[in-house]
Amino acid sequence: MHPKLQAAYAVIPAPQDDTEALRVAIIRGLLFGYHHRWLDEPWQVHEIESEFHVPIFNPDTRRPSRHFTHAGKVDGLVSRDGRTYLLEHKTCRDALGPDSPYWKRLTIDTQISGYLLARWHLG
């Protein structure tokens, strides 16, 4: 087993009952599949789980809110071939075939757009 994958497995606690054993098996399967797919890719990781807080502006006055900010946590910031990308992980139980409604839902999901706007605002 690859050392990075072995390290990831090491942080998963031992299951206490059958329900938890199933959850642990699912987590291990997800980790194994993820690492198998991406481990040898030439991505350079710059940030992981980076938090942000940016102002929310009133569109009429163009002034920032005195009480609220847009906050979140980006899964990662990575680069490859001279280009930088935001990294976002998603898991779901939906079917993921080409005609799945999951893909249509992602096209209107504002989470990633909010992350892009926050990164733009932060420079």
Backbone torsions as a table, in degrees:
resi	resn	phi	psi	omega
1	MET	NA	139.4	179.8
2	HIS	-61.1	139.1	-178.4
3	PRO	-57.5	-36.7	179.4
4	LYS	-66.5	-38.8	178.6
5	LEU	-69.5	-39.1	178.0
6	GLN	-61.8	-39.7	178.3
7	ALA	-65.6	-38.6	178.6
8	ALA	-65.5	-41.7	178.4
9	TYR	-63.6	-33.3	-174.6
10	ALA	-64.3	-25.9	-177.6
11	VAL	-86.0	-6.8	179.3
12	ILE	-81.9	122.1	-178.2
13	PRO	-68.2	155.8	177.5
14	ALA	-68.9	138.3	-179.5
15	PRO	-67.6	147.1	-179.8
16	GLN	-99.3	-21.3	179.8
17	ASP	-152.8	-179.2	-175.8
18	ASP	-64.5	-39.1	179.1
19	THR	-63.4	-44.6	178.6
20	GLU	-67.6	-33.7	177.9
21	ALA	-62.0	-39.4	177.2
22	LEU	-65.1	-43.6	178.4
23	ARG	-61.6	-42.3	178.8
24	VAL	-64.0	-40.8	178.3
25	ALA	-62.9	-40.3	177.7
26	ILE	-64.5	-45.5	179.6
27	ILE	-60.8	-45.0	179.1
28	ARG	-62.6	-40.4	177.6
29	GLY	-63.1	-43.0	177.7
30	LEU	-62.6	-44.9	179.1
31	LEU	-62.6	-44.4	-179.1
32	PHE	-62.0	-46.7	179.5
33	GLY	-63.0	-42.8	179.7
34	TYR	-61.6	-50.5	-179.0
35	HIS	-66.4	-37.6	178.4
36	HIS	-60.9	-39.6	-178.0
37	ARG	-74.4	-41.0	-167.8
38	TRP	-110.3	-8.8	-171.4
39	LEU	-58.6	-39.3	-175.5
40	ASP	-98.1	9.3	177.8
41	GLU	-75.3	145.5	-175.7
42	PRO	-84.9	46.4	178.3
43	TRP	-85.2	140.2	173.0
44	GLN	-102.2	125.7	-178.0
45	VAL	-93.6	126.7	-179.5
46	HIS	-104.8	-37.8	-179.1
47	GLU	-144.2	148.7	173.6
48	ILE	-133.6	133.2	178.0
49	GLU	52.4	47.7	-178.4
50	SER	-85.3	127.2	-180.0
51	GLU	-86.0	152.0	175.2
52	PHE	-140.8	153.6	172.5
53	HIS	-140.3	118.2	178.8
54	VAL	-129.5	153.8	-178.2
55	PRO	-67.6	152.9	169.8
56	ILE	-105.6	125.5	-175.6
57	PHE	-100.9	141.2	172.2
58	ASN	-74.1	122.0	-177.0
59	PRO	-65.3	-25.0	-179.9
60	ASP	-80.5	-45.8	-176.6
61	THR	-94.4	-17.2	-176.0
62	ARG	61.6	23.2	176.8
63	ARG	-100.4	147.0	177.4
64	PRO	-73.1	149.5	175.7
65	SER	-61.7	142.3	176.9
66	ARG	-85.7	-9.7	-173.0
67	HIS	-122.4	-21.0	-172.3
68	PHE	-128.2	149.7	171.8
69	THR	-132.8	162.1	171.6
70	HIS	-93.2	120.8	-176.7
71	ALA	-128.5	154.0	177.9
72	GLY	-173.8	-174.4	179.5
73	LYS	-140.1	116.9	-180.0
74	VAL	-84.7	135.4	-179.5
75	ASP	-59.5	-38.7	179.8
76	GLY	-173.9	164.6	172.6
77	LEU	-127.3	119.4	-174.6
78	VAL	-130.8	162.5	176.1
79	SER	-140.6	160.5	179.1
80	ARG	-166.2	137.7	178.5
81	ASP	53.6	36.6	176.3
82	GLY	79.7	3.3	179.3
83	ARG	-114.9	143.2	-179.3
84	THR	-106.5	141.7	-176.1
85	TYR	-134.4	147.7	167.5
86	LEU	-81.8	139.2	179.5
87	LEU	-108.6	128.8	177.4
88	GLU	-135.9	126.9	178.1
89	HIS	-98.3	141.0	175.8
90	LYS	-132.6	142.9	169.4
91	THR	-127.6	151.8	178.6
92	CYS	-159.2	165.6	176.3
93	ARG	-102.9	-2.5	-177.8
94	ASP	-70.5	157.1	170.2
95	ALA	-65.6	143.8	-175.6
96	LEU	-117.1	24.2	176.8
97	GLY	-65.7	167.8	-176.4
98	PRO	-58.8	-27.6	-178.9
99	ASP	-97.1	9.1	-177.7
100	SER	-65.8	138.7	175.3
101	PRO	-63.3	-16.6	179.5
102	TYR	-55.5	-43.3	-177.2
103	TRP	-67.2	-36.6	177.5
104	LYS	-66.9	-39.1	177.4
105	ARG	-62.4	-38.3	-179.8
106	LEU	-65.0	-30.7	-178.5
107	THR	-67.5	-22.2	178.6
108	ILE	-110.4	6.6	178.2
109	ASP	-70.5	123.9	-176.2
110	THR	-86.2	-6.8	-176.8
111	GLN	-58.7	-51.7	-177.0
112	ILE	-67.1	-40.2	177.3
113	SER	-60.0	-39.3	177.0
114	GLY	-63.9	-38.3	177.3
115	TYR	-64.9	-43.5	179.3
116	LEU	-62.8	-43.7	178.9
117	LEU	-62.4	-42.1	179.3
118	ALA	-63.6	-43.9	179.6
119	ARG	-64.5	-39.0	177.7
120	TRP	-62.2	-45.2	-178.3
121	HIS	-63.5	-34.5	-179.4
122	LEU	-82.3	-4.3	177.8
123	GLY	91.8	NA	NA
